Amino acid sequence: MKKILLIEDNEELRDNTADIIAIAGYSVLTADNGKTGVEMILQHHPDLVICDIMMPVLDGFGVLHLMQQHEEVSDTPFIFLTAKTERADFRKGMGMGADDYITKPFTGTELWDAIASRLKKAAIKKQHFPPNLQGLNKLMYEATGKESLKALAEGRNIDKYKKKQTIYAEGNHPARLFFVLKGKVKTSKSNDLGKELVTELYSDGDFLGYTALLEGSVYKDTAVAMEETEIAIIPLEDFEELLHNNYEVALQFIRMLAKNVASREQQLLGLAYNSLRKKVAEALLNLHKKYNPQHEPPFIVKISRENLANIAGTATESLIRTLSDFREEKLIDIKDGIVIILDEKKLANMLS
Protein backbone atom coordinates (compact mmCIF):
# COMPACT_ATOMS: atom_id res chain seq x y z
CA MET A 1 0.00 0.00 0.00
CA LYS A 2 1.38 3.38 -1.04
CA LYS A 3 2.11 5.75 1.83
CA ILE A 4 1.16 9.43 1.49
CA LEU A 5 2.06 12.25 3.85
CA LEU A 6 -0.34 15.19 4.06
CA ILE A 7 1.04 18.40 5.59
CA GLU A 8 -1.74 20.91 6.32
CA ASP A 9 -2.21 23.31 9.25
CA ASN A 10 -6.02 23.59 8.95
CA GLU A 11 -7.35 20.73 11.08
CA GLU A 12 -10.73 20.40 9.34
CA LEU A 13 -9.24 20.48 5.86
CA ARG A 14 -6.46 18.10 6.92
CA ASP A 15 -8.92 15.53 8.26
CA ASN A 16 -11.25 15.78 5.27
CA THR A 17 -8.41 15.52 2.76
CA ALA A 18 -6.91 12.56 4.63
CA ASP A 19 -10.28 10.78 4.44
CA ILE A 20 -10.51 11.41 0.69
CA ILE A 21 -7.03 9.97 0.16
CA ALA A 22 -7.74 6.94 2.34
CA ILE A 23 -10.90 6.13 0.35
CA ALA A 24 -8.67 5.54 -2.70
CA GLY A 25 -6.79 2.84 -0.79
CA TYR A 26 -3.70 4.75 0.28
CA SER A 27 -2.11 4.77 3.72
CA VAL A 28 -2.20 8.35 5.04
CA LEU A 29 0.11 10.12 7.48
CA THR A 30 -0.60 13.70 8.56
CA ALA A 31 1.37 16.62 9.98
CA ASP A 32 0.04 19.99 11.14
CA ASN A 33 3.08 22.10 10.23
CA GLY A 34 6.09 22.04 7.96
CA LYS A 35 8.69 21.25 10.64
CA THR A 36 6.80 18.18 11.84
CA GLY A 37 6.22 17.25 8.20
CA VAL A 38 9.94 17.21 7.39
CA GLU A 39 10.63 15.06 10.46
CA MET A 40 7.99 12.58 9.33
CA ILE A 41 9.34 12.54 5.77
CA LEU A 42 12.82 11.59 7.01
CA GLN A 43 11.39 9.00 9.39
CA HIS A 44 8.75 7.31 7.23
CA HIS A 45 9.97 7.93 3.64
CA PRO A 46 6.48 8.34 2.15
CA ASP A 47 5.80 7.54 -1.50
CA LEU A 48 4.31 11.00 -2.05
CA VAL A 49 3.99 14.28 -0.13
CA ILE A 50 1.03 16.66 -0.35
CA CYS A 51 1.85 19.96 1.32
CA ASP A 52 0.16 23.29 1.97
CA ILE A 53 2.22 26.41 1.22
CA MET A 54 1.18 28.91 3.88
CA MET A 55 1.86 27.27 7.28
CA PRO A 56 3.35 28.27 10.63
CA VAL A 57 6.87 27.26 11.73
CA LEU A 58 7.94 26.20 8.22
CA ASP A 59 6.08 26.89 4.99
CA GLY A 60 5.69 24.54 2.02
CA PHE A 61 8.60 26.04 0.13
CA GLY A 62 10.83 25.33 3.13
CA VAL A 63 9.60 21.74 3.31
CA LEU A 64 10.44 21.14 -0.36
CA HIS A 65 13.83 22.80 0.04
CA LEU A 66 14.78 20.63 3.03
CA MET A 67 13.61 17.46 1.27
CA GLN A 68 15.94 18.18 -1.61
CA GLN A 69 18.88 18.35 0.79
CA HIS A 70 18.40 14.69 1.72
CA GLU A 71 19.25 12.27 -1.07
CA GLU A 72 17.06 9.47 0.27
CA VAL A 73 13.88 11.56 -0.15
CA SER A 74 14.88 14.12 -2.78
CA ASP A 75 13.06 12.28 -5.58
CA THR A 76 9.83 11.81 -3.61
CA PRO A 77 6.87 13.19 -5.64
CA PHE A 78 5.69 16.49 -4.16
CA ILE A 79 2.32 18.19 -4.67
CA PHE A 80 1.58 21.70 -3.39
CA LEU A 81 -1.91 22.18 -1.96
CA THR A 82 -2.94 25.80 -1.49
CA ALA A 83 -5.64 28.40 -1.90
CA LYS A 84 -3.12 30.81 -3.40
CA THR A 85 -3.50 30.99 -7.16
CA GLU A 86 -1.06 33.77 -7.98
CA ARG A 87 1.15 32.87 -10.92
CA ALA A 88 4.29 33.86 -9.00
CA ASP A 89 3.60 31.20 -6.35
CA PHE A 90 2.94 28.61 -9.02
CA ARG A 91 6.16 29.39 -10.88
CA LYS A 92 8.20 29.47 -7.68
CA GLY A 93 6.90 26.09 -6.55
CA MET A 94 7.39 24.36 -9.87
CA GLY A 95 10.76 26.02 -10.30
CA MET A 96 11.88 24.54 -6.99
CA GLY A 97 11.03 21.07 -8.22
CA ALA A 98 7.42 20.46 -7.17
CA ASP A 99 5.66 17.86 -9.34
CA ASP A 100 2.16 19.31 -9.24
CA TYR A 101 0.07 22.16 -7.82
CA ILE A 102 -3.55 21.81 -6.67
CA THR A 103 -5.61 24.82 -5.68
CA LYS A 104 -8.39 24.88 -3.10
CA PRO A 105 -11.24 24.11 -3.37
CA PHE A 106 -10.71 20.80 -5.18
CA THR A 107 -12.74 17.67 -5.79
CA GLY A 108 -11.85 14.17 -4.68
CA THR A 109 -11.44 13.14 -8.31
CA GLU A 110 -8.94 15.93 -8.95
CA LEU A 111 -6.91 14.88 -5.94
CA TRP A 112 -7.01 11.16 -6.80
CA ASP A 113 -6.00 11.84 -10.42
CA ALA A 114 -3.05 13.98 -9.33
CA ILE A 115 -1.86 11.36 -6.83
CA ALA A 116 -2.21 8.48 -9.29
CA SER A 117 -0.41 10.39 -12.03
CA ARG A 118 2.55 11.34 -9.83
CA LEU A 119 2.91 7.87 -8.34
CA LYS A 120 2.88 6.33 -11.80
CA LYS A 121 5.56 8.68 -13.09
CA ALA A 122 7.67 8.09 -9.98
CA ALA A 123 7.45 4.34 -10.57
CA ILE A 124 8.63 4.79 -14.17
CA LYS A 125 11.67 6.76 -13.00
CA LYS A 126 12.69 3.92 -10.69
CA GLN A 127 12.49 1.26 -13.36
CA HIS A 128 15.44 0.21 -15.48
CA PHE A 129 14.71 -0.42 -19.15
CA PRO A 130 17.14 -2.24 -21.46
CA PRO A 131 18.57 0.02 -24.20
CA ASN A 132 16.74 -1.67 -27.08
CA LEU A 133 13.35 -1.67 -28.76
CA GLN A 134 11.81 -3.86 -26.07
CA GLY A 135 13.01 -1.54 -23.34
CA LEU A 136 11.83 1.56 -25.15
CA ASN A 137 8.45 0.04 -25.93
CA LYS A 138 8.03 -0.98 -22.30
CA LEU A 139 8.92 2.55 -21.24
CA MET A 140 6.40 4.07 -23.63
CA TYR A 141 3.70 1.65 -22.56
CA GLU A 142 4.31 2.42 -18.89
CA ALA A 143 4.23 6.15 -19.55
CA THR A 144 1.37 6.41 -22.04
CA GLY A 145 -0.39 3.05 -22.20
CA LYS A 146 0.61 2.78 -25.85
CA GLU A 147 3.50 1.06 -27.57
CA SER A 148 4.33 4.34 -29.26
CA LEU A 149 7.74 3.36 -30.58
CA LYS A 150 6.34 0.46 -32.57
CA ALA A 151 3.66 2.78 -33.88
CA LEU A 152 6.37 5.30 -34.70
CA ALA A 153 7.95 2.84 -37.15
CA GLU A 154 4.70 1.60 -38.67
CA GLY A 155 3.56 2.90 -42.03
CA ARG A 156 6.91 4.55 -42.73
CA ASN A 157 8.87 4.58 -45.94
CA ILE A 158 11.09 1.52 -46.01
CA ASP A 159 14.54 1.69 -47.57
CA LYS A 160 16.39 -1.45 -48.64
CA TYR A 161 20.16 -1.63 -48.34
CA LYS A 162 22.49 -4.13 -49.93
CA LYS A 163 25.41 -5.71 -48.10
CA LYS A 164 28.18 -3.14 -47.46
CA GLN A 165 25.92 -0.23 -48.45
CA THR A 166 26.24 2.91 -46.32
CA ILE A 167 23.16 4.02 -44.36
CA TYR A 168 24.68 7.21 -43.00
CA ALA A 169 28.22 8.58 -42.98
CA GLU A 170 30.40 10.13 -40.31
CA GLY A 171 30.34 13.94 -40.45
CA ASN A 172 26.91 14.26 -42.07
CA HIS A 173 24.01 16.06 -40.39
CA PRO A 174 21.12 13.83 -39.26
CA ALA A 175 17.57 14.41 -40.48
CA ARG A 176 15.92 11.12 -39.55
CA LEU A 177 15.80 8.20 -37.16
CA PHE A 178 16.41 4.69 -38.49
CA PHE A 179 14.60 1.55 -37.34
CA VAL A 180 15.93 -1.85 -38.43
CA LEU A 181 13.05 -4.01 -39.65
CA LYS A 182 15.23 -6.79 -40.97
CA GLY A 183 18.96 -7.40 -41.24
CA LYS A 184 22.19 -6.46 -39.50
CA VAL A 185 23.94 -3.08 -39.32
CA LYS A 186 27.29 -2.02 -37.90
CA THR A 187 28.52 1.43 -36.97
CA SER A 188 32.23 2.07 -37.11
CA LYS A 189 34.98 4.68 -37.07
CA SER A 190 38.14 4.69 -39.20
CA ASN A 191 41.49 6.37 -38.66
CA ASP A 192 43.55 8.20 -41.28
CA LEU A 193 45.14 4.91 -42.34
CA GLY A 194 41.76 3.32 -42.97
CA LYS A 195 41.83 0.99 -39.96
CA GLU A 196 38.28 0.41 -38.81
CA LEU A 197 36.81 -0.12 -35.33
CA VAL A 198 33.24 -1.35 -35.01
CA THR A 199 31.50 0.73 -32.34
CA GLU A 200 28.07 -0.93 -32.24
CA LEU A 201 25.96 -3.66 -33.83
CA TYR A 202 22.25 -3.47 -34.64
CA SER A 203 19.65 -6.00 -35.73
CA ASP A 204 15.88 -6.42 -36.06
CA GLY A 205 14.03 -4.09 -33.68
CA ASP A 206 16.88 -1.63 -33.07
CA PHE A 207 16.90 2.11 -33.58
CA LEU A 208 20.08 3.80 -34.77
CA GLY A 209 21.24 7.31 -35.47
CA TYR A 210 19.54 8.76 -32.39
CA THR A 211 22.67 9.97 -30.61
CA ALA A 212 23.38 12.64 -33.23
CA LEU A 213 19.70 13.62 -33.23
CA LEU A 214 19.69 14.13 -29.46
CA GLU A 215 22.99 16.02 -29.50
CA GLY A 216 21.99 18.17 -32.46
CA SER A 217 25.36 17.35 -33.97
CA VAL A 218 26.79 15.40 -36.90
CA TYR A 219 27.18 11.63 -36.99
CA LYS A 220 30.26 10.50 -35.08
CA ASP A 221 30.47 7.17 -36.93
CA THR A 222 29.35 5.47 -40.14
CA ALA A 223 26.53 2.95 -40.39
CA VAL A 224 26.80 0.15 -42.96
CA ALA A 225 24.56 -2.82 -43.72
CA MET A 226 26.29 -6.13 -42.96
CA GLU A 227 23.74 -8.04 -45.06
CA GLU A 228 20.62 -7.19 -47.02
CA THR A 229 18.72 -4.92 -44.66
CA GLU A 230 15.34 -3.19 -44.52
CA ILE A 231 15.03 0.05 -42.53
CA ALA A 232 12.01 2.20 -41.67
CA ILE A 233 12.76 5.91 -42.01
CA ILE A 234 11.35 8.18 -39.28
CA PRO A 235 11.54 11.98 -39.81
CA LEU A 236 13.34 14.09 -37.23
CA GLU A 237 10.13 16.02 -36.46
CA ASP A 238 8.29 12.87 -35.36
CA PHE A 239 11.20 11.75 -33.18
CA GLU A 240 11.38 15.14 -31.47
CA GLU A 241 7.63 15.10 -30.86
CA LEU A 242 8.01 11.73 -29.12
CA LEU A 243 10.60 13.15 -26.75
CA HIS A 244 9.04 16.55 -26.12
CA ASN A 245 5.59 15.24 -25.24
CA ASN A 246 6.67 13.31 -22.16
CA TYR A 247 9.40 14.35 -19.73
CA GLU A 248 9.72 10.91 -18.18
CA VAL A 249 10.18 9.30 -21.59
CA ALA A 250 12.92 11.76 -22.48
CA LEU A 251 14.60 11.20 -19.11
CA GLN A 252 14.59 7.43 -19.49
CA PHE A 253 15.83 7.72 -23.08
CA ILE A 254 18.79 9.70 -21.80
CA ARG A 255 19.44 7.12 -19.08
CA MET A 256 19.43 4.35 -21.65
CA LEU A 257 21.87 6.34 -23.76
CA ALA A 258 24.08 6.62 -20.68
CA LYS A 259 24.05 2.82 -20.38
CA ASN A 260 25.15 2.58 -24.00
CA VAL A 261 27.98 5.01 -23.28
CA ALA A 262 29.08 2.92 -20.29
CA SER A 263 29.05 -0.18 -22.49
CA ARG A 264 31.13 1.64 -25.10
CA GLU A 265 33.64 2.70 -22.45
CA GLN A 266 33.95 -0.90 -21.29
CA GLN A 267 34.57 -1.97 -24.87
CA LEU A 268 37.32 0.61 -25.32
CA LEU A 269 38.90 -0.38 -22.03
CA GLY A 270 39.04 -3.98 -23.19
CA LEU A 271 40.56 -2.98 -26.52
CA ALA A 272 43.25 -1.00 -24.73
CA TYR A 273 44.28 -3.54 -22.10
CA ASN A 274 43.00 -7.02 -22.97
CA SER A 275 45.22 -9.65 -24.53
CA LEU A 276 44.53 -10.82 -28.07
CA ARG A 277 42.77 -13.95 -26.81
CA LYS A 278 40.56 -11.90 -24.50
CA LYS A 279 39.67 -9.46 -27.27
CA VAL A 280 38.58 -12.23 -29.60
CA ALA A 281 36.70 -14.09 -26.86
CA GLU A 282 34.87 -10.91 -25.86
CA ALA A 283 33.98 -10.15 -29.48
CA LEU A 284 32.52 -13.65 -29.94
CA LEU A 285 30.53 -13.43 -26.72
CA ASN A 286 29.19 -9.97 -27.57
CA LEU A 287 28.06 -11.20 -30.97
CA HIS A 288 26.46 -14.24 -29.39
CA LYS A 289 24.64 -12.03 -26.88
CA LYS A 290 23.49 -9.67 -29.64
CA TYR A 291 22.35 -12.16 -32.24
CA ASN A 292 21.45 -15.18 -30.10
CA PRO A 293 19.58 -13.55 -27.19
CA GLN A 294 17.67 -16.73 -26.31
CA HIS A 295 20.94 -18.66 -25.86
CA GLU A 296 19.58 -21.56 -27.85
CA PRO A 297 22.24 -23.95 -29.20
CA PRO A 298 23.96 -24.13 -31.54
CA PHE A 299 25.56 -20.82 -30.76
CA ILE A 300 26.38 -19.52 -34.23
CA VAL A 301 28.35 -16.37 -35.08
CA LYS A 302 27.76 -15.60 -38.75
CA ILE A 303 29.99 -12.68 -39.64
CA SER A 304 32.92 -12.01 -41.95
CA ARG A 305 36.42 -12.34 -40.55
CA GLU A 306 37.08 -8.70 -41.44
CA ASN A 307 34.08 -7.48 -39.43
CA LEU A 308 34.91 -9.78 -36.54
CA ALA A 309 38.47 -8.43 -36.48
CA ASN A 310 37.15 -4.85 -36.49
CA ILE A 311 34.89 -5.66 -33.54
CA ALA A 312 37.76 -7.28 -31.65
CA GLY A 313 40.09 -4.40 -32.52
CA THR A 314 42.80 -6.56 -34.04
CA ALA A 315 44.27 -7.42 -37.42
CA THR A 316 42.41 -9.97 -39.53
CA GLU A 317 45.46 -12.26 -39.64
CA SER A 318 45.78 -12.21 -35.84
CA LEU A 319 42.08 -12.96 -35.49
CA ILE A 320 42.29 -15.96 -37.82
CA ARG A 321 45.23 -17.40 -35.85
CA THR A 322 43.36 -16.95 -32.56
CA LEU A 323 40.22 -18.59 -33.95
CA SER A 324 42.37 -21.51 -35.04
CA ASP A 325 43.74 -21.81 -31.50
CA PHE A 326 40.23 -21.70 -30.06
CA ARG A 327 39.20 -24.43 -32.48
CA GLU A 328 42.05 -26.69 -31.40
CA GLU A 329 41.06 -26.09 -27.77
CA LYS A 330 37.48 -27.10 -28.69
CA LEU A 331 36.10 -23.74 -27.59
CA ILE A 332 34.64 -23.16 -31.05
CA ASP A 333 34.12 -24.97 -34.31
CA ILE A 334 34.27 -23.49 -37.80
CA LYS A 335 32.11 -24.84 -40.64
CA ASP A 336 31.82 -23.17 -44.02
CA GLY A 337 33.30 -20.02 -42.53
CA ILE A 338 30.70 -19.85 -39.74
CA VAL A 339 31.92 -19.81 -36.13
CA ILE A 340 30.04 -22.12 -33.76
CA ILE A 341 30.59 -21.53 -30.04
CA LEU A 342 31.05 -24.87 -28.28
CA ASP A 343 32.04 -23.76 -24.79
CA GLU A 344 30.60 -20.36 -23.91
CA LYS A 345 31.56 -20.74 -20.25
CA LYS A 346 35.30 -21.18 -20.94
CA LEU A 347 35.27 -18.21 -23.28
CA ALA A 348 33.61 -16.13 -20.57
CA ASN A 349 36.17 -17.30 -18.01
CA MET A 350 38.92 -15.70 -20.11
CA LEU A 351 37.45 -12.31 -19.30
CA SER A 352 37.33 -12.75 -15.54
C-alpha positions in Angstrom: 0.0 0.0 0.0 1.4 3.4 -1.0 2.1 5.8 1.8 1.2 9.4 1.5 2.1 12.2 3.8 -0.3 15.2 4.1 1.0 18.4 5.6 -1.7 20.9 6.3 -2.2 23.3 9.2 -6.0 23.6 8.9 -7.3 20.7 11.1 -10.7 20.4 9.3 -9.2 20.5 5.9 -6.5 18.1 6.9 -8.9 15.5 8.3 -11.3 15.8 5.3 -8.4 15.5 2.8 -6.9 12.6 4.6 -10.3 10.8 4.4 -10.5 11.4 0.7 -7.0 10.0 0.2 -7.7 6.9 2.3 -10.9 6.1 0.4 -8.7 5.5 -2.7 -6.8 2.8 -0.8 -3.7 4.8 0.3 -2.1 4.8 3.7 -2.2 8.3 5.0 0.1 10.1 7.5 -0.6 13.7 8.6 1.4 16.6 10.0 0.0 20.0 11.1 3.1 22.1 10.2 6.1 22.0 8.0 8.7 21.3 10.6 6.8 18.2 11.8 6.2 17.3 8.2 9.9 17.2 7.4 10.6 15.1 10.5 8.0 12.6 9.3 9.3 12.5 5.8 12.8 11.6 7.0 11.4 9.0 9.4 8.7 7.3 7.2 10.0 7.9 3.6 6.5 8.3 2.2 5.8 7.5 -1.5 4.3 11.0 -2.0 4.0 14.3 -0.1 1.0 16.7 -0.4 1.9 20.0 1.3 0.2 23.3 2.0 2.2 26.4 1.2 1.2 28.9 3.9 1.9 27.3 7.3 3.4 28.3 10.6 6.9 27.3 11.7 7.9 26.2 8.2 6.1 26.9 5.0 5.7 24.5 2.0 8.6 26.0 0.1 10.8 25.3 3.1 9.6 21.7 3.3 10.4 21.1 -0.4 13.8 22.8 0.0 14.8 20.6 3.0 13.6 17.5 1.3 15.9 18.2 -1.6 18.9 18.4 0.8 18.4 14.7 1.7 19.3 12.3 -1.1 17.1 9.5 0.3 13.9 11.6 -0.1 14.9 14.1 -2.8 13.1 12.3 -5.6 9.8 11.8 -3.6 6.9 13.2 -5.6 5.7 16.5 -4.2 2.3 18.2 -4.7 1.6 21.7 -3.4 -1.9 22.2 -2.0 -2.9 25.8 -1.5 -5.6 28.4 -1.9 -3.1 30.8 -3.4 -3.5 31.0 -7.2 -1.1 33.8 -8.0 1.1 32.9 -10.9 4.3 33.9 -9.0 3.6 31.2 -6.4 2.9 28.6 -9.0 6.2 29.4 -10.9 8.2 29.5 -7.7 6.9 26.1 -6.5 7.4 24.4 -9.9 10.8 26.0 -10.3 11.9 24.5 -7.0 11.0 21.1 -8.2 7.4 20.5 -7.2 5.7 17.9 -9.3 2.2 19.3 -9.2 0.1 22.2 -7.8 -3.5 21.8 -6.7 -5.6 24.8 -5.7 -8.4 24.9 -3.1 -11.2 24.1 -3.4 -10.7 20.8 -5.2 -12.7 17.7 -5.8 -11.8 14.2 -4.7 -11.4 13.1 -8.3 -8.9 15.9 -9.0 -6.9 14.9 -5.9 -7.0 11.2 -6.8 -6.0 11.8 -10.4 -3.0 14.0 -9.3 -1.9 11.4 -6.8 -2.2 8.5 -9.3 -0.4 10.4 -12.0 2.5 11.3 -9.8 2.9 7.9 -8.3 2.9 6.3 -11.8 5.6 8.7 -13.1 7.7 8.1 -10.0 7.4 4.3 -10.6 8.6 4.8 -14.2 11.7 6.8 -13.0 12.7 3.9 -10.7 12.5 1.3 -13.4 15.4 0.2 -15.5 14.7 -0.4 -19.1 17.1 -2.2 -21.5 18.6 0.0 -24.2 16.7 -1.7 -27.1 13.3 -1.7 -28.8 11.8 -3.9 -26.1 13.0 -1.5 -23.3 11.8 1.6 -25.1 8.4 0.0 -25.9 8.0 -1.0 -22.3 8.9 2.6 -21.2 6.4 4.1 -23.6 3.7 1.6 -22.6 4.3 2.4 -18.9 4.2 6.2 -19.5 1.4 6.4 -22.0 -0.4 3.0 -22.2 0.6 2.8 -25.9 3.5 1.1 -27.6 4.3 4.3 -29.3 7.7 3.4 -30.6 6.3 0.5 -32.6 3.7 2.8 -33.9 6.4 5.3 -34.7 8.0 2.8 -37.2 4.7 1.6 -38.7 3.6 2.9 -42.0 6.9 4.6 -42.7 8.9 4.6 -45.9 11.1 1.5 -46.0 14.5 1.7 -47.6 16.4 -1.4 -48.6 20.2 -1.6 -48.3 22.5 -4.1 -49.9 25.4 -5.7 -48.1 28.2 -3.1 -47.5 25.9 -0.2 -48.5 26.2 2.9 -46.3 23.2 4.0 -44.4 24.7 7.2 -43.0 28.2 8.6 -43.0 30.4 10.1 -40.3 30.3 13.9 -40.5 26.9 14.3 -42.1 24.0 16.1 -40.4 21.1 13.8 -39.3 17.6 14.4 -40.5 15.9 11.1 -39.6 15.8 8.2 -37.2 16.4 4.7 -38.5 14.6 1.5 -37.3 15.9 -1.8 -38.4 13.1 -4.0 -39.7 15.2 -6.8 -41.0 19.0 -7.4 -41.2 22.2 -6.5 -39.5 23.9 -3.1 -39.3 27.3 -2.0 -37.9 28.5 1.4 -37.0 32.2 2.1 -37.1 35.0 4.7 -37.1 38.1 4.7 -39.2 41.5 6.4 -38.7 43.5 8.2 -41.3 45.1 4.9 -42.3 41.8 3.3 -43.0 41.8 1.0 -40.0 38.3 0.4 -38.8 36.8 -0.1 -35.3 33.2 -1.4 -35.0 31.5 0.7 -32.3 28.1 -0.9 -32.2 26.0 -3.7 -33.8 22.2 -3.5 -34.6 19.6 -6.0 -35.7 15.9 -6.4 -36.1 14.0 -4.1 -33.7 16.9 -1.6 -33.1 16.9 2.1 -33.6 20.1 3.8 -34.8 21.2 7.3 -35.5 19.5 8.8 -32.4 22.7 10.0 -30.6 23.4 12.6 -33.2 19.7 13.6 -33.2 19.7 14.1 -29.5 23.0 16.0 -29.5 22.0 18.2 -32.5 25.4 17.3 -34.0 26.8 15.4 -36.9 27.2 11.6 -37.0 30.3 10.5 -35.1 30.5 7.2 -36.9 29.4 5.5 -40.1 26.5 2.9 -40.4 26.8 0.2 -43.0 24.6 -2.8 -43.7 26.3 -6.1 -43.0 23.7 -8.0 -45.1 20.6 -7.2 -47.0 18.7 -4.9 -44.7 15.3 -3.2 -44.5 15.0 0.0 -42.5 12.0 2.2 -41.7 12.8 5.9 -42.0 11.3 8.2 -39.3 11.5 12.0 -39.8 13.3 14.1 -37.2 10.1 16.0 -36.5 8.3 12.9 -35.4 11.2 11.8 -33.2 11.4 15.1 -31.5 7.6 15.1 -30.9 8.0 11.7 -29.1 10.6 13.2 -26.7 9.0 16.5 -26.1 5.6 15.2 -25.2 6.7 13.3 -22.2 9.4 14.4 -19.7 9.7 10.9 -18.2 10.2 9.3 -21.6 12.9 11.8 -22.5 14.6 11.2 -19.1 14.6 7.4 -19.5 15.8 7.7 -23.1 18.8 9.7 -21.8 19.4 7.1 -19.1 19.4 4.4 -21.7 21.9 6.3 -23.8 24.1 6.6 -20.7 24.1 2.8 -20.4 25.2 2.6 -24.0 28.0 5.0 -23.3 29.1 2.9 -20.3 29.0 -0.2 -22.5 31.1 1.6 -25.1 33.6 2.7 -22.5 34.0 -0.9 -21.3 34.6 -2.0 -24.9 37.3 0.6 -25.3 38.9 -0.4 -22.0 39.0 -4.0 -23.2 40.6 -3.0 -26.5 43.2 -1.0 -24.7 44.3 -3.5 -22.1 43.0 -7.0 -23.0 45.2 -9.7 -24.5 44.5 -10.8 -28.1 42.8 -14.0 -26.8 40.6 -11.9 -24.5 39.7 -9.5 -27.3 38.6 -12.2 -29.6 36.7 -14.1 -26.9 34.9 -10.9 -25.9 34.0 -10.1 -29.5 32.5 -13.6 -29.9 30.5 -13.4 -26.7 29.2 -10.0 -27.6 28.1 -11.2 -31.0 26.5 -14.2 -29.4 24.6 -12.0 -26.9 23.5 -9.7 -29.6 22.4 -12.2 -32.2 21.4 -15.2 -30.1 19.6 -13.5 -27.2 17.7 -16.7 -26.3 20.9 -18.7 -25.9 19.6 -21.6 -27.9 22.2 -23.9 -29.2 24.0 -24.1 -31.5 25.6 -20.8 -30.8 26.4 -19.5 -34.2 28.3 -16.4 -35.1 27.8 -15.6 -38.7 30.0 -12.7 -39.6 32.9 -12.0 -41.9 36.4 -12.3 -40.5 37.1 -8.7 -41.4 34.1 -7.5 -39.4 34.9 -9.8 -36.5 38.5 -8.4 -36.5 37.2 -4.9 -36.5 34.9 -5.7 -33.5 37.8 -7.3 -31.6 40.1 -4.4 -32.5 42.8 -6.6 -34.0 44.3 -7.4 -37.4 42.4 -10.0 -39.5 45.5 -12.3 -39.6 45.8 -12.2 -35.8 42.1 -13.0 -35.5 42.3 -16.0 -37.8 45.2 -17.4 -35.8 43.4 -17.0 -32.6 40.2 -18.6 -33.9 42.4 -21.5 -35.0 43.7 -21.8 -31.5 40.2 -21.7 -30.1 39.2 -24.4 -32.5 42.1 -26.7 -31.4 41.1 -26.1 -27.8 37.5 -27.1 -28.7 36.1 -23.7 -27.6 34.6 -23.2 -31.0 34.1 -25.0 -34.3 34.3 -23.5 -37.8 32.1 -24.8 -40.6 31.8 -23.2 -44.0 33.3 -20.0 -42.5 30.7 -19.8 -39.7 31.9 -19.8 -36.1 30.0 -22.1 -33.8 30.6 -21.5 -30.0 31.0 -24.9 -28.3 32.0 -23.8 -24.8 30.6 -20.4 -23.9 31.6 -20.7 -20.2 35.3 -21.2 -20.9 35.3 -18.2 -23.3 33.6 -16.1 -20.6 36.2 -17.3 -18.0 38.9 -15.7 -20.1 37.4 -12.3 -19.3 37.3 -12.7 -15.5 
